[in-house]
């Protein structure tokens, strides 16, 4: 079995024979029932692959969906003009870095849809591209934005620069709300909800599905998907580690399962860690080996937060969905970034109990903190 480790292109996965966990029925449901969506999920949880799959679907690539749920669900296979903006892969330490990135995308789109820019303003150019794409193709535009807030969280410990990025992005994204008649579908992803309300304040019909139980498993891998898609992989992993198959499933769950993005939802496995485990035959902290949670650790260190008892009881929904980009609560950041997850829910008071999702996150996060915090803070000593 070929594991698509680090591969975020749906086309490459499908044409090169990599294993794919079918999420296309959920994509069809989104496309059929609404127009504007936002999804928050932790890093390396499959958001970019989800966006790439949407790009192929709205691009009319029926050939890539053979054997998947979408093949029988979609009847028309209309080819829409797709504007896919990916803000990952760059480090935004100056406002010019964002402007260069946006300019590169705009130049590509302007060339594709025969647009002559009338100004250097990126927002005006974005608006002109949307109009031109609609006119040239006769089809409404699909807008896909991956990691919409990355320039903001890259500068979470620099409020002045963070505000510059927020203003620039707000002006750029505000174009979407004014071009409703030319837009078929818009989908935006991010790690956190920082700035969501301030950036998209005018886009009041943006449907946040981050805690929608219907889409709880739109990213990540469920227990049923693990067993149906990776049964042979689990057997090989069990043999490599001298475990019974049952014990192997238990260890996988202990290490990588446990994410709950709404109350009473199924548990979700970290897909990146699972794929790496199957590929190497070893249980390791793969999520953290690709990079420590620098923006979160910097923020926690800056505030000198005591992390003695990281689990939290009686957390309100407003805390989980908080989008105060100026001074977000640490508990909000830790939940949205995937270092804490929902473990229980009290229906009487509409409150949540949070804790680490699994051993990988607990051990990895505490190790990251130990490199930056004084031992007294880690151990809870005065």
C-alpha positions as CSV (number, residue, x, y, z in Angstrom):
1,X,0.0,0.0,0.0
2,X,1.3,3.5,-0.9
3,X,0.9,6.0,1.8
4,X,0.5,9.7,0.7
5,X,2.8,11.2,3.4
6,X,3.2,14.9,2.8
7,X,1.2,14.7,-0.5
8,X,-1.6,17.2,-0.5
9,X,-2.6,16.9,-4.2
10,X,-5.8,14.9,-4.7
11,X,-4.8,14.4,-8.4
12,X,-1.4,12.9,-7.5
13,X,-2.9,10.6,-4.9
14,X,-5.5,9.3,-7.3
15,X,-3.3,9.0,-10.4
16,X,-0.3,7.5,-8.7
17,X,-2.2,4.9,-6.7
18,X,-1.8,6.2,-3.2
19,X,-4.4,5.1,-0.6
20,X,-7.3,7.6,-0.2
21,X,-9.9,7.7,2.6
22,X,-13.1,8.7,0.8
23,X,-14.5,12.0,2.1
24,X,-16.3,12.9,-1.1
25,X,-19.8,12.3,0.1
26,X,-19.3,15.1,2.7
27,X,-17.9,17.4,0.0
28,X,-21.0,16.8,-2.1
29,X,-23.2,17.5,0.9
30,X,-21.5,20.9,1.4
31,X,-21.7,21.8,-2.2
32,X,-25.4,20.9,-2.5
33,X,-26.6,22.6,0.7
34,X,-24.7,25.9,1.0
35,X,-22.4,28.5,-0.5
36,X,-19.9,29.9,2.1
37,X,-18.1,27.7,4.6
38,X,-15.3,27.9,7.2
39,X,-13.5,25.0,8.8
40,X,-10.9,25.1,11.6
41,X,-8.8,22.0,12.2
42,X,-5.3,21.3,13.6
43,X,-2.2,21.4,11.4
44,X,-1.4,18.3,9.3
45,X,-5.0,17.1,9.7
46,X,-5.9,16.9,6.0
47,X,-7.2,20.4,5.3
48,X,-5.0,21.0,2.3
49,X,-6.0,17.6,0.8
50,X,-9.7,18.4,1.4
51,X,-9.3,21.7,-0.4
52,X,-7.4,20.0,-3.3
53,X,-10.2,17.5,-3.6
54,X,-12.8,20.3,-3.8
55,X,-10.7,21.9,-6.5
56,X,-10.8,18.7,-8.5
57,X,-14.5,18.3,-8.0
58,X,-15.4,21.9,-8.9
59,X,-13.0,21.7,-11.8
60,X,-15.1,18.9,-13.3
61,X,-12.4,16.2,-13.0
62,X,-14.8,13.3,-13.1
63,X,-12.0,10.9,-14.0
64,X,-10.3,11.4,-10.6
65,X,-13.4,10.3,-8.7
66,X,-13.9,6.8,-10.2
67,X,-14.9,4.3,-7.5
68,X,-15.5,7.1,-4.9
69,X,-18.9,8.1,-3.4
70,X,-18.9,11.3,-5.5
71,X,-19.0,9.3,-8.8
72,X,-22.6,8.2,-8.1
73,X,-23.7,11.4,-6.3
74,X,-22.8,14.0,-8.9
75,X,-24.6,13.9,-12.2
76,X,-23.7,17.2,-14.0
77,X,-19.9,17.6,-13.4
78,X,-19.9,21.3,-14.2
79,X,-16.5,22.8,-14.7
80,X,-16.3,26.0,-12.6
81,X,-13.4,28.6,-12.6
82,X,-11.6,27.8,-9.3
83,X,-9.4,30.4,-7.5
84,X,-7.3,28.5,-5.0
85,X,-5.3,30.6,-2.6
86,X,-2.8,28.7,-0.3
87,X,-1.1,30.7,2.4
88,X,0.9,27.8,3.8
89,X,4.6,27.3,3.0
90,X,5.7,30.9,3.7
91,X,6.9,32.6,6.8
92,X,5.3,36.0,7.1
93,X,7.7,38.2,9.0
94,X,7.0,41.4,7.1
95,X,3.8,42.7,5.4
96,X,5.7,42.7,2.1
97,X,5.8,38.9,2.2
98,X,2.0,38.7,2.1
99,X,1.8,41.2,-0.7
100,X,4.3,39.3,-2.8
101,X,2.4,36.1,-2.2
102,X,-1.0,37.6,-3.1
103,X,0.6,39.3,-6.2
104,X,1.9,36.0,-7.5
105,X,-1.6,34.4,-7.3
106,X,-3.2,37.5,-8.9
107,X,-0.8,37.5,-11.8
108,X,-1.6,33.9,-12.5
109,X,-5.3,34.5,-12.4
110,X,-5.1,37.7,-14.4
111,X,-3.2,35.8,-17.2
112,X,-5.7,33.0,-17.1
113,X,-8.8,35.2,-17.4
114,X,-7.3,38.0,-19.6
115,X,-7.3,40.7,-17.0
116,X,-5.2,43.9,-17.3
117,X,-4.7,45.2,-13.8
118,X,-5.8,48.8,-13.5
119,X,-4.1,49.4,-10.1
120,X,-1.6,47.8,-7.7
121,X,-4.3,47.3,-5.0
122,X,-4.6,43.6,-4.4
123,X,-8.3,43.9,-3.3
124,X,-9.3,45.7,-6.5
125,X,-7.4,43.2,-8.6
126,X,-9.0,40.2,-6.8
127,X,-12.5,41.7,-7.5
128,X,-11.6,42.2,-11.2
129,X,-10.4,38.6,-11.4
130,X,-13.7,37.2,-10.0
131,X,-15.7,39.3,-12.5
132,X,-13.6,38.3,-15.4
133,X,-13.6,34.6,-14.6
134,X,-17.4,34.6,-14.4
135,X,-17.7,36.5,-17.7
136,X,-15.2,34.4,-19.6
137,X,-16.4,31.0,-18.5
138,X,-20.1,31.7,-18.0
139,X,-19.9,29.9,-14.7
140,X,-19.8,31.3,-11.2
141,X,-16.5,31.3,-9.4
142,X,-15.3,28.9,-6.7
143,X,-13.0,30.4,-4.1
144,X,-10.8,28.0,-1.9
145,X,-8.5,29.6,0.7
146,X,-6.2,27.3,2.7
147,X,-4.8,28.6,6.1
148,X,-6.5,31.9,5.7
149,X,-5.0,33.2,9.0
150,X,-1.4,32.0,8.8
151,X,0.2,35.5,8.5
152,X,-1.7,36.4,11.7
153,X,-0.7,33.5,13.8
154,X,2.9,33.7,12.6
155,X,3.0,37.1,14.4
156,X,0.9,36.3,17.5
157,X,3.7,37.7,19.7
158,X,3.9,40.9,17.7
159,X,0.6,42.8,18.0
160,X,1.6,45.7,15.8
161,X,2.6,43.5,12.9
162,X,-0.3,41.1,13.5
163,X,-2.7,44.1,13.1
164,X,-1.1,45.0,9.8
165,X,-1.7,41.5,8.4
166,X,-5.2,41.6,9.7
167,X,-6.0,44.8,7.9
168,X,-4.5,43.6,4.7
169,X,-6.3,40.3,4.8
170,X,-9.6,42.0,5.8
171,X,-9.4,44.2,2.7
172,X,-8.6,41.3,0.4
173,X,-11.2,38.9,1.8
174,X,-13.9,41.5,1.9
175,X,-14.1,41.3,-1.9
176,X,-15.9,38.0,-1.4
177,X,-18.9,39.5,0.3
178,X,-19.5,42.0,-2.4
179,X,-19.4,39.5,-5.3
180,X,-22.1,37.1,-4.2
181,X,-23.8,37.1,-7.6
182,X,-20.6,35.8,-9.2
183,X,-19.6,33.2,-6.6
184,X,-20.8,29.6,-6.7
185,X,-19.0,28.4,-3.6
186,X,-16.3,29.6,-1.1
187,X,-14.5,27.4,1.4
188,X,-11.9,28.7,3.9
189,X,-9.7,26.7,6.3
190,X,-7.4,27.6,9.2
191,X,-5.8,26.2,12.2
192,X,-7.5,28.7,14.5
193,X,-10.3,31.1,14.4
194,X,-8.1,34.1,15.2
195,X,-9.5,37.1,13.4
196,X,-12.3,35.2,11.7
197,X,-15.0,37.6,13.0
198,X,-13.0,40.7,12.4
199,X,-11.8,39.7,9.0
200,X,-15.1,38.3,7.8
201,X,-17.4,40.6,9.8
202,X,-19.3,41.6,6.7
203,X,-19.6,38.0,5.5
204,X,-22.4,37.2,7.9
205,X,-23.6,34.1,6.0
206,X,-20.2,32.3,6.4
207,X,-21.2,28.9,7.8
208,X,-18.7,27.7,10.4
209,X,-18.7,23.9,10.3
210,X,-15.8,23.4,12.7
211,X,-18.2,22.1,15.4
212,X,-20.9,20.8,13.2
213,X,-21.5,17.1,14.0
214,X,-22.5,16.4,10.4
215,X,-18.9,17.2,9.4
216,X,-16.9,16.1,12.5
217,X,-15.0,13.6,10.4
218,X,-14.5,15.6,7.2
219,X,-10.8,15.6,8.1
220,X,-8.9,12.9,10.0
221,X,-9.7,9.1,10.1
222,X,-12.4,7.4,12.1
223,X,-12.2,4.0,13.8
224,X,-14.4,2.5,11.0
225,X,-12.2,4.0,8.3
226,X,-9.1,2.7,10.0
227,X,-10.5,-0.8,10.0
228,X,-12.0,-0.8,6.5
229,X,-9.1,1.0,4.7
230,X,-6.0,0.0,6.7
231,X,-6.8,-3.5,8.1
232,X,-3.8,-5.1,6.3
233,X,-1.6,-2.2,7.4
234,X,-2.5,-2.8,11.1
235,X,-1.8,-6.5,10.7
236,X,1.7,-5.7,9.3
237,X,2.3,-3.1,12.1
238,X,1.3,-5.7,14.7
239,X,3.8,-8.3,13.3
240,X,6.6,-5.7,13.2
241,X,6.0,-4.8,16.8
242,X,5.2,-8.3,18.1
243,X,1.7,-7.3,19.1
244,X,-1.6,-9.0,18.6
245,X,-3.9,-7.3,16.2
246,X,-6.2,-6.3,19.0
247,X,-3.4,-4.8,21.1
248,X,-2.1,-3.0,18.0
249,X,-5.5,-1.3,17.5
250,X,-5.4,-0.4,21.2
251,X,-1.9,1.2,21.0
252,X,-2.9,3.1,17.8
253,X,-5.9,4.5,19.7
254,X,-3.8,5.4,22.7
255,X,-1.2,7.2,20.6
256,X,-3.2,8.9,17.9
257,X,-7.0,8.7,18.4
258,X,-9.1,10.8,20.7
259,X,-9.9,14.0,18.8
260,X,-13.5,15.2,19.3
261,X,-14.5,18.4,17.4
262,X,-18.0,18.5,18.9
263,X,-19.8,16.9,21.8
264,X,-20.8,13.2,21.4
265,X,-18.9,12.8,18.1
266,X,-16.9,9.8,17.0
267,X,-13.2,9.8,17.9
268,X,-10.8,11.0,15.1
269,X,-7.3,9.8,14.5
270,X,-4.5,12.1,13.4
271,X,-4.0,11.0,9.8
272,X,-0.4,12.2,9.5
273,X,0.7,10.2,12.5
274,X,-1.2,7.1,11.3
275,X,0.3,7.1,7.8
276,X,3.8,7.6,9.1
277,X,3.3,4.8,11.6
278,X,2.2,2.4,9.0
279,X,4.9,3.4,6.6
280,X,7.8,3.1,9.1
281,X,6.3,0.3,11.3
282,X,7.2,2.3,14.4
283,X,5.1,4.2,17.0
284,X,6.6,7.7,17.3
285,X,5.5,11.3,17.8
286,X,5.4,12.1,14.1
287,X,3.1,15.2,14.5
288,X,5.7,16.9,16.7
289,X,8.8,15.6,14.8
290,X,7.7,17.8,11.9
291,X,8.0,20.9,14.0
292,X,7.0,22.1,17.4
293,X,3.9,24.3,17.8
294,X,6.0,27.5,17.7
295,X,3.2,30.1,17.6
296,X,1.4,28.5,20.6
297,X,4.5,28.0,22.7
298,X,5.7,31.5,22.1
299,X,2.3,32.9,23.1
300,X,2.2,30.8,26.3
301,X,5.7,31.7,27.2
302,X,5.0,35.4,26.6
303,X,2.1,35.3,29.1
304,X,3.9,33.2,31.7
305,X,0.9,30.8,32.0
306,X,1.1,28.1,34.7
307,X,0.4,24.8,32.9
308,X,0.3,22.6,36.0
309,X,-3.2,21.3,35.3
310,X,-3.7,21.5,31.6
311,X,-7.1,19.7,31.6
312,X,-10.0,22.1,32.1
313,X,-13.6,21.5,33.3
314,X,-16.6,23.7,32.6
315,X,-15.3,25.5,29.6
316,X,-18.0,27.4,27.7
317,X,-18.8,27.2,24.0
318,X,-17.8,30.9,23.7
319,X,-14.3,30.0,25.0
320,X,-13.9,27.2,22.4
321,X,-15.1,29.3,19.5
322,X,-13.3,32.5,20.7
323,X,-11.9,34.6,17.9
324,X,-10.3,37.5,19.8
325,X,-7.2,37.9,17.7
326,X,-5.8,40.6,20.0
327,X,-5.5,38.6,23.2
328,X,-7.0,35.1,22.8
329,X,-7.3,32.9,25.9
330,X,-4.6,30.2,26.1
331,X,-7.3,27.5,26.5
332,X,-8.9,28.7,23.3
333,X,-5.7,28.5,21.3
334,X,-4.8,25.1,22.7
335,X,-8.2,23.7,21.8
336,X,-8.3,25.2,18.3
337,X,-4.7,24.2,17.5
338,X,-5.4,20.6,18.6
339,X,-3.5,20.3,21.8
340,X,-6.7,19.9,23.8
341,X,-9.9,18.3,22.7
342,X,-13.4,17.7,24.0
343,X,-13.6,14.8,26.4
344,X,-17.0,15.3,28.0
345,X,-20.0,17.6,27.7
346,X,-22.4,18.9,30.4
347,X,-25.8,19.5,28.6
348,X,-27.3,21.2,31.7
349,X,-24.8,24.1,31.5
350,X,-23.6,23.8,27.9
351,X,-20.0,23.4,29.1
352,X,-17.1,21.2,28.1
353,X,-14.3,19.2,29.7
354,X,-11.1,19.4,27.8
355,X,-7.9,17.3,28.0
356,X,-5.1,16.0,25.7
357,X,-6.5,13.9,22.9
358,X,-3.9,11.2,23.2
359,X,-0.4,10.2,24.3
360,X,1.4,11.6,21.3
361,X,0.0,15.1,21.9
362,X,0.5,15.0,25.7
363,X,4.1,13.8,25.6
364,X,5.1,15.9,22.6
365,X,3.6,19.1,23.9
366,X,5.1,18.7,27.4
367,X,8.5,18.1,25.8
368,X,8.1,21.2,23.7
369,X,7.3,23.3,26.8
370,X,10.3,21.8,28.7
371,X,12.6,23.3,26.1
372,X,11.3,26.8,26.7
373,X,9.8,27.0,30.1
374,X,11.6,26.9,33.5
375,X,11.2,23.5,35.2
376,X,9.1,25.1,37.9
377,X,6.4,26.0,35.5
378,X,6.3,22.5,34.0
379,X,6.2,20.7,37.4
380,X,3.7,23.1,38.9
381,X,6.1,24.2,41.6
382,X,5.9,27.8,43.0
